[in-house]
């Protein structure tokens, strides 16, 4: 099995950076290309009144997304891996699952939550693993130091 098209969802946090590094390793081994995906999470905006505050939040999320995908692009340049950037609007799980048929593998990070925290917040990675149309490699945040 070769992984020529690798999707790495990112929000720029440390736990997604560990997944980005693993995606780069995989791409180098297989001669593949990495697509960095940032999802502008619209669920954050649904409970806010439509005014300038919403636009400020949206602009902040958009800037965060650009920083997140630029990190992947820059690491790809250092590692000699082709990187494509993608910023989409929606809910992270839905967008990632919609993209999954287009890729050979998804490499994503997780906080490794357990117990009540996981029950209350859910896990994007867990929901993607359950419903993805392609294999999913989940990289725990603790693996970032390796």
N, CA and C of each residue as an Amber inpcrd file, in Angstrom:
protein
   438
   0.8450000  -1.1830000   0.0000000   0.0000000   0.0000000   0.0000000
   0.8890000   1.2450000   0.0000000   0.6620000   2.1140000  -0.9640000
   1.4300000   3.3600000  -1.0220000   0.5120000   4.5340000  -0.7270000
   1.0890000   5.5330000  -0.1390000   0.3360000   6.7230000   0.2510000
   0.8490000   7.9120000  -0.5400000   0.2690000   8.1160000  -1.7060000
   0.6880000   9.2100000  -2.5830000  -0.0160000  10.5170000  -2.2260000
  -1.2610000  10.4190000  -1.7720000  -2.0510000  11.6020000  -1.4070000
  -2.4020000  11.5180000   0.0680000  -1.7890000  12.3940000   0.8430000
  -1.9260000  12.3620000   2.3020000  -2.6270000  13.6380000   2.7580000
  -3.6980000  13.4720000   3.5150000  -4.4220000  14.6150000   4.0760000
  -4.0280000  14.7750000   5.5330000  -3.6420000  16.0000000   5.9120000
  -3.3270000  16.2810000   7.3080000  -4.1450000  17.4850000   7.7670000
  -5.2510000  17.2080000   8.4860000  -6.0300000  18.3060000   9.0610000
  -5.2020000  18.9730000  10.1590000  -5.2280000  20.2960000  10.2060000
  -4.4230000  21.0020000  11.2030000  -5.1630000  22.2220000  11.7250000
  -4.9220000  22.5230000  12.9940000  -5.4310000  23.7740000  13.5550000
  -4.2670000  24.6060000  14.0910000  -3.0520000  24.1360000  13.8340000
  -1.8640000  24.8680000  14.2590000  -1.4120000  24.5760000  15.6800000
  -2.1740000  23.7650000  16.4060000  -1.8100000  23.4650000  17.7900000
  -0.6630000  22.4570000  17.8330000  -0.0740000  22.3110000  19.0060000
   1.0480000  21.3830000  19.1680000   0.6500000  19.9540000  18.8480000
  -0.5620000  19.5480000  19.2150000  -0.9330000  18.1600000  18.9550000
  -1.1410000  17.8970000  17.4720000  -1.4890000  18.8970000  16.6820000
  -1.5600000  18.6620000  15.2370000  -0.1810000  18.7640000  14.5990000
   0.7210000  19.4980000  15.2120000   2.0810000  19.5900000  14.6730000
   2.7680000  18.2260000  14.7050000   2.4850000  17.4140000  15.7210000
   3.0720000  16.0710000  15.7680000   2.5550000  15.2250000  14.6070000
   1.2820000  15.3910000  14.2600000   0.7110000  14.6590000  13.1270000
   1.3120000  15.1540000  11.8100000   1.5550000  16.4580000  11.7200000
   2.1640000  17.0180000  10.5090000   3.5380000  16.3980000  10.2890000
   4.3050000  16.2620000  11.3520000   5.6420000  15.6670000  11.2420000
   5.5540000  14.2180000  10.7790000   4.6010000  13.4720000  11.3020000
   4.4110000  12.0810000  10.8750000   3.9770000  12.0170000   9.4170000
   3.1170000  12.9350000   8.9980000   2.6640000  12.9710000   7.6050000
   3.8500000  13.2330000   6.6790000   4.7490000  14.1110000   7.0930000
   5.9380000  14.4120000   6.2820000   6.8280000  13.1720000   6.1580000
   7.0100000  12.4540000   7.2640000   7.8090000  11.2230000   7.2380000
   7.2010000  10.2230000   6.2610000   5.8930000  10.0590000   6.3310000
   5.1900000   9.1240000   5.4640000   5.3100000   9.5500000   3.9940000
   5.1650000  10.8330000   3.7370000   5.2720000  11.3480000   2.3660000
   6.6730000  11.1200000   1.8090000   7.6860000  11.3360000   2.6360000
   9.0570000  11.1240000   2.1780000   9.2980000   9.6520000   1.8560000
   8.7720000   8.7610000   2.6810000   8.9510000   7.3210000   2.4550000
   8.2390000   6.8460000   1.1950000   7.0920000   7.4180000   0.9110000
   6.2730000   6.9340000  -0.2080000   6.3460000   7.8280000  -1.4460000
   7.0790000   8.9390000  -1.3600000   7.1280000   9.8690000  -2.4780000
   5.7920000  10.5660000  -2.6940000   5.0660000  10.7510000  -1.6050000
   3.7260000  11.3140000  -1.6900000   3.6600000  12.8120000  -1.5110000
   2.4420000  13.3200000  -1.6490000   2.1400000  14.7420000  -1.4980000
   1.2290000  14.8970000  -0.2810000   1.4400000  15.9750000   0.4790000
   0.6370000  16.2680000   1.6630000  -0.3000000  17.4360000   1.3630000
  -1.5530000  17.3010000   1.7530000  -2.4870000  18.4150000   1.6920000
  -2.7810000  18.8490000   3.1170000  -2.4790000  20.1030000   3.4310000
  -2.7650000  20.6690000   4.7500000  -4.1700000  21.2560000   4.7110000
  -5.0470000  20.7630000   5.5800000  -6.4340000  21.2180000   5.6160000
  -6.7320000  21.9100000   6.9390000  -7.1990000  23.1350000   6.8340000
  -7.6970000  23.8620000   8.0080000  -9.1720000  24.1120000   7.7760000
  -9.9950000  23.7800000   8.7720000 -11.4340000  23.9930000   8.6570000
 -11.8370000  25.1600000   9.5430000 -12.3820000  26.2020000   8.9040000
 -12.9490000  27.3300000   9.6410000 -14.2370000  26.8170000  10.2770000
 -14.1800000  26.5300000  11.5660000 -15.2930000  25.8930000  12.2760000
 -16.4540000  26.8680000  12.4540000 -17.4820000  26.6920000  11.6570000
 -18.6260000  27.5940000  11.6990000 -19.5200000  27.3800000  12.9120000
 -19.3560000  26.2700000  13.6290000 -20.1860000  26.0630000  14.8180000
 -19.8880000  27.1140000  15.8780000 -18.6820000  27.6520000  15.8690000
 -18.3150000  28.7030000  16.8210000 -19.1320000  29.9630000  16.5570000
 -19.4390000  30.2090000  15.2960000 -20.1160000  31.4440000  14.9080000
 -21.6380000  31.3750000  15.0040000 -22.2050000  30.1830000  15.1000000
 -23.6640000  30.0470000  15.0500000 -24.3760000  30.6340000  16.2610000
 -23.7180000  30.7040000  17.3820000 -24.3580000  31.2190000  18.5980000
 -24.0800000  32.6980000  18.8450000 -23.4930000  33.3560000  17.8730000
 -23.1530000  34.7650000  18.0340000 -24.0870000  35.6220000  17.1720000
 -24.4540000  36.7910000  17.6660000 -25.2710000  37.6850000  16.8290000
 -24.4440000  38.1750000  15.6450000 -25.1030000  38.3770000  14.5180000
 -24.3940000  38.8290000  13.3240000 -24.0420000  40.3180000  13.4460000
 -22.8310000  40.5910000  13.7650000 -22.3590000  41.9660000  13.8370000
 -20.8490000  41.9800000  13.6500000 -20.2260000  43.0700000  13.9820000
 -18.7790000  43.1750000  13.7740000 -17.9960000  42.1930000  14.6410000
 -18.5580000  41.8050000  15.8020000 -17.8730000  40.8290000  16.6610000
 -17.7030000  39.5010000  15.9200000 -18.7250000  39.0910000  15.1880000
 -18.6470000  37.8420000  14.4270000 -17.5840000  37.9570000  13.3490000
 -17.5450000  39.1020000  12.6850000 -16.5360000  39.2960000  11.6450000
 -15.1340000  39.2770000  12.2360000 -14.9700000  39.8460000  13.4380000
 -13.6700000  39.8130000  14.0990000 -13.2560000  38.3840000  14.4220000
 -14.1990000  37.5790000  14.9200000 -13.9110000  36.1710000  15.2250000
 -13.5690000  35.4370000  13.9320000 -14.3620000  35.6550000  12.8990000
 -14.1250000  35.0020000  11.6070000 -12.7390000  35.3580000  11.0710000
 -12.3870000  36.6460000  11.1180000 -11.0720000  37.0830000  10.6350000
  -9.9460000  36.4590000  11.4560000 -10.1530000  36.3290000  12.7600000
  -9.1550000  35.7040000  13.6220000  -8.9720000  34.2370000  13.2520000
 -10.0890000  33.5250000  13.0310000 -10.0200000  32.1220000  12.6380000
  -9.3380000  31.9640000  11.2800000  -9.6360000  32.8830000  10.3760000
  -9.0290000  32.8430000   9.0480000  -7.5110000  33.0210000   9.1400000
  -7.0680000  33.9600000   9.9730000  -5.6240000  34.1750000  10.1730000
  -4.9840000  32.9510000  10.8180000  -5.6680000  32.3660000  11.8170000
  -5.1770000  31.1530000  12.4790000  -5.0110000  30.0310000  11.4540000
  -5.9720000  29.9160000  10.5500000  -5.9070000  28.8950000   9.5090000
  -4.7290000  29.0880000   8.5840000  -4.4810000  30.3210000   8.1980000
  -3.3580000  30.6030000   7.3140000  -2.0310000  30.2570000   7.9900000
  -1.9010000  30.6050000   9.2660000  -0.6850000  30.2710000  10.0180000
  -0.5240000  28.7450000  10.0980000  -1.6310000  28.0460000  10.3490000
  -1.5910000  26.5860000  10.4910000  -1.1310000  25.9000000   9.2060000
  -1.7210000  26.2840000   8.0720000  -1.3420000  25.6260000   6.8100000
   0.0360000  26.0870000   6.3330000   0.3950000  27.3280000   6.6470000
   1.7330000  27.8160000   6.2840000   2.8190000  27.0360000   7.0170000
   2.5400000  26.6360000   8.2610000   3.4940000  25.8070000   9.0150000
   3.7550000  24.5040000   8.2580000   2.6870000  23.8920000   7.7510000
   2.8240000  22.6380000   7.0020000   3.6110000  22.8820000   5.7110000
   3.2850000  23.9590000   5.0140000   3.9920000  24.3040000   3.7700000
   5.4880000  24.4950000   4.0390000   5.8030000  25.2330000   5.1000000
   7.2030000  25.5170000   5.4190000   7.9560000  24.2420000   5.7990000
   7.3140000  23.3690000   6.5800000   7.9530000  22.1080000   6.9570000
   8.1480000  21.2380000   5.7170000   7.1700000  21.2440000   4.8300000
   7.2930000  20.4980000   3.5820000   8.4720000  20.9780000   2.7510000
   8.6600000  22.2930000   2.7040000   9.7910000  22.8570000   1.9610000
  11.1150000  22.3930000   2.5690000  11.1940000  22.3730000   3.8880000
  12.4120000  21.9100000   4.5800000  12.6780000  20.4350000   4.3070000
  11.6000000  19.6450000   4.2510000  11.7240000  18.1930000   4.1060000
  11.7290000  17.7300000   2.6510000  11.5020000  18.6410000   1.7200000
  11.4590000  18.2700000   0.3160000  10.1830000  17.5370000  -0.0660000
   9.0760000  17.8840000   0.5920000   7.7830000  17.2490000   0.3410000
   6.8390000  18.2730000  -0.2820000   6.1530000  17.8690000  -1.3500000
   5.1700000  18.7400000  -1.9860000   3.9690000  18.9030000  -1.0510000
   3.5400000  20.1600000  -0.8580000   2.4180000  20.4530000   0.0330000
   1.4030000  21.3240000  -0.6960000   0.1600000  20.9350000  -0.5810000
  -0.9560000  21.7240000  -1.1030000  -1.7150000  22.2750000   0.1030000
  -2.1820000  23.5190000   0.0060000  -2.8920000  24.1530000   1.1110000
  -4.3890000  24.2280000   0.8210000  -5.1970000  23.9810000   1.8630000
  -6.6450000  24.0330000   1.7090000  -7.2690000  24.5960000   2.9780000
  -8.0410000  25.6660000   2.8290000  -8.8110000  26.2270000   3.9410000
 -10.2670000  26.1780000   3.5210000 -11.0780000  25.4780000   4.3030000
 -12.4940000  25.3100000   3.9750000 -13.3470000  25.7050000   5.1680000
 -14.5990000  26.0560000   4.8840000 -15.5470000  26.3950000   5.9360000
 -16.4530000  25.2040000   6.2090000 -16.8740000  25.0700000   7.4730000
 -17.7870000  23.9950000   7.8470000 -17.4710000  23.4790000   9.2240000
 -17.9400000  22.2830000   9.5040000 -17.5780000  21.6410000  10.7620000
 -16.4320000  20.6790000  10.4650000 -15.4140000  20.6440000  11.3240000
 -14.2210000  19.8470000  11.0200000 -14.5100000  18.3960000  10.6310000
 -15.3090000  17.6810000  11.4040000 -15.5650000  16.2760000  11.0980000
 -16.2030000  16.1250000   9.7210000 -17.2080000  16.9270000   9.4500000
 -17.9230000  16.8200000   8.1780000 -17.0050000  17.1050000   6.9950000
 -16.2260000  18.1660000   7.0800000 -15.3300000  18.5340000   5.9700000
 -14.2670000  17.4550000   5.7650000 -13.6660000  16.9760000   6.8350000
 -12.6290000  15.9370000   6.7130000 -13.2200000  14.6780000   6.0780000
 -14.4080000  14.2820000   6.5180000 -15.0410000  13.0850000   5.9560000
 -15.4110000  13.2780000   4.4850000 -15.8480000  14.4760000   4.1150000
 -16.1580000  14.7560000   2.7070000 -14.9000000  14.6670000   1.8370000
 -13.7630000  15.0230000   2.4010000 -12.5020000  14.9880000   1.6660000
 -11.8820000  13.5860000   1.6250000 -12.2370000  12.7210000   2.5620000
 -11.5650000  11.4270000   2.7310000 -11.5080000  10.5460000   1.4780000
 -12.5320000  10.5160000   0.6090000 -12.4110000   9.6510000  -0.5850000
 -11.3060000  10.0860000  -1.5540000 -10.8410000  11.3160000  -1.4270000
  -9.8300000  11.8490000  -2.3390000  -8.3940000  11.5400000  -1.9170000
  -8.2230000  10.8380000  -0.7840000  -6.8890000  10.6240000  -0.2300000
  -6.6320000   9.1520000   0.0550000  -5.3380000   8.8030000   0.1050000
  -4.9270000   7.4410000   0.4240000  -4.8850000   7.2210000   1.9270000
  -4.6520000   8.2960000   2.6750000  -4.5980000   8.2150000   4.1370000
  -4.7880000   9.6140000   4.7240000  -5.3700000   9.6440000   5.9160000
  -5.4830000  10.8780000   6.7000000  -4.5720000  10.7000000   7.9040000
  -3.7260000  11.6780000   8.1580000  -2.8660000  11.6560000   9.3430000
  -3.3030000  12.8210000  10.2060000  -3.8050000  12.5100000  11.4070000
  -4.3070000  13.5840000  12.2530000  -3.9000000  13.3910000  13.7010000
  -3.8750000  14.4970000  14.4160000  -3.4860000  14.4870000  15.8150000
  -4.6780000  14.3180000  16.7240000  -4.3700000  13.9700000  17.9560000
  -5.3980000  13.8800000  18.9830000  -4.7940000  14.3110000  20.3110000
  -5.6450000  14.8490000  21.1520000  -5.2000000  15.2400000  22.4920000
  -5.0850000  14.0420000  23.4140000  -5.6510000  12.9110000  23.0100000
  -5.6170000  11.7240000  23.8560000  -6.5020000  11.8670000  25.0760000
  -7.6160000  12.5890000  24.9420000  -8.5400000  12.7620000  26.0640000
  -9.1510000  11.4190000  26.4500000  -9.4550000  11.2970000  27.7170000
 -10.1290000  10.0940000  28.1930000 -11.2340000  10.5040000  29.1550000
 -12.0470000   9.5440000  29.5250000 -13.0570000   9.7590000  30.5530000
 -14.0640000  10.8350000  30.2300000 -14.3920000  11.6470000  31.2390000
 -15.4470000  12.6520000  31.1240000 -15.1300000  13.6990000  30.0600000
 -13.8670000  14.1030000  29.9490000 -13.4820000  15.1030000  28.9510000
 -13.8170000  14.6090000  27.5430000 -13.5070000  13.3560000  27.2660000
 -13.7980000  12.7890000  25.9550000 -15.2970000  12.6750000  25.7450000
 -16.0000000  12.2650000  26.7820000 -17.4430000  12.1030000  26.6890000
 -18.1300000  13.4300000  26.3900000 -17.7110000  14.4910000  27.0660000
 -18.3310000  15.7910000  26.8920000 -17.9390000  16.4630000  25.5750000
 -16.6680000  16.3830000  25.2130000 -16.1830000  17.1080000  24.0390000
 -16.2120000  16.2790000  22.7660000 -16.2160000  14.9580000  22.9240000
 -16.1250000  14.1200000  21.7400000 -14.7270000  14.1830000  21.1700000
 -14.4880000  13.4490000  20.1420000 -13.1790000  13.4450000  19.5330000
 -13.3380000  13.4980000  18.0240000 -12.8100000  14.5490000  17.4340000
 -12.8440000  14.6680000  15.9800000 -12.1500000  13.4540000  15.3730000
 -10.9750000  13.1080000  15.9030000 -10.2170000  11.9740000  15.3700000
 -11.0380000  10.6870000  15.4530000 -11.6940000  10.4600000  16.5700000
 -12.4610000   9.2270000  16.7270000 -13.6050000   9.1590000  15.7160000
 -14.2980000  10.2720000  15.5250000 -15.4080000  10.2870000  14.5620000
 -14.9050000  10.1180000  13.1340000 -13.7390000  10.6750000  12.8300000
 -13.1640000  10.5080000  11.4930000 -12.7580000   9.0480000  11.2830000
 -12.1180000   8.4450000  12.2880000 -11.7180000   7.0360000  12.1830000
 -12.9240000   6.1510000  11.8900000 -14.0270000   6.4080000  12.5580000
 -15.2260000   5.5740000  12.4020000 -15.8690000   5.6920000  11.0220000
 -15.7720000   6.8500000  10.3760000 -16.5520000   7.0610000   9.1600000
 -15.7240000   7.3750000   7.9080000 -14.4090000   7.4430000   8.0150000
 -13.5750000   7.8120000   6.8800000 -13.6300000   6.7710000   5.7680000
 -13.5180000   7.2590000   4.5280000 -13.4910000   6.3850000   3.3590000
 -12.0680000   5.9010000   3.0540000 -11.0740000   6.3710000   3.8390000
  -9.6980000   5.9220000   3.6560000  -9.0910000   5.6460000   5.0350000
  -7.9520000   4.9750000   5.0920000  -7.3050000   4.7280000   6.3820000
  -6.9640000   6.0340000   7.1000000  -6.9440000   5.9710000   8.4290000
  -6.6240000   7.1310000   9.2590000  -5.5130000   6.7370000  10.2290000
  -4.4540000   7.5320000  10.2550000  -3.3840000   7.3520000  11.2390000
  -3.5670000   8.4640000  12.2830000  -3.7360000   8.0460000  13.5380000
  -3.9230000   9.0070000  14.6160000  -2.6250000   9.0990000  15.4090000
  -2.1170000  10.3180000  15.5520000  -0.8550000  10.5610000  16.2550000
  -1.1740000  11.2760000  17.5550000  -0.8590000  10.6270000  18.6670000
  -1.1140000  11.2450000  19.9730000  -0.1150000  12.3520000  20.2380000
  -0.5560000  13.3450000  20.9740000   0.3010000  14.4920000  21.2760000
   1.5890000  14.0930000  21.9610000   1.5720000  13.0520000  22.7960000
   2.7660000  12.6150000  23.5110000   3.8390000  12.0990000  22.5560000
   3.4520000  11.7330000  21.3220000   4.4110000  11.2440000  20.3510000
   5.1690000  12.3830000  19.6760000   4.7720000  13.6190000  19.9530000
   5.3950000  14.7740000  19.2960000   6.8700000  14.8950000  19.6370000
   7.2440000  14.4670000  20.8180000   8.6360000  14.6150000  21.2460000
   9.5420000  13.5670000  20.6450000   8.9890000  12.5510000  19.9860000
   9.7970000  11.4930000  19.3780000  10.4410000  11.9410000  18.0940000
